[in-house]
């Protein structure tokens, strides 16, 4: 089974997946591995864009401030 082509850029997918998880599971369950599963990416793919959980949360907050 092949995956459909991805049209959403990876950083956007990561932030959207992290936001869904925070709403659903709260911040305590927000790990980079869990975000990778939610975004359907490899853990390495996540680490290519964010190095730490703190960096991910900072990116989420920056996006909220921009909105």
N, C-alpha and C positions, 0 to 999 in steps of 0.2 A: 504494500500500500504506500503510495507516495503522498507526501504532504503538499497541500496547495501552496503556491508561491506566496511569500510574505510581502505584503504591500506597506506595512507599517514599519518605520525605522526601529531598529532594536532599542535605542534609548527610550523611545516613546512606549514601546511594548513593556519594557522593564518598569517604567514609572506607573503605567496603567495597571500592571499586575500587582505592584506593591500597594497602590491605592486600594485596589479591590480587597487585598488581604487585610489591610488596616481596618477597613470598614467591616469586613466579615469576621476577622479573627483577633483584632486589636494588635497593637504594636508588639506585644510580647512574643508573638509567633512569627514576627517578620525576620526571617533569616535570608541570606543570599541564596541558599540552597532552595528554600521554599519559594522564593521569587522566581528562581530558574524554572522550577516545576510549573508554577502558575503561568509563566510567560512561554512555556514550552521551548525553553532554551537549555543548553548545557550549562553547567556551573561555570565552566571556563568562559563561555560566552558572556555570562554576567560579569565575571571578573575583568573582562576586556573593557567594560564600561564603568564599573564602580569597584573600588578596591575594598571598601568596608561597608558595614551596615550603616555606620554614621554618614558616610558619603552618600549613600542611597537616600537616607532620610533628609539630608541637606538638599539634595536635588529635588526631592518631592516638595519641600517647603519653598524652594526657589520657584518652582513651577506654580505653586499656589499664590505666591506673592505677585507673579507676573500676570496672573489671570484677572 
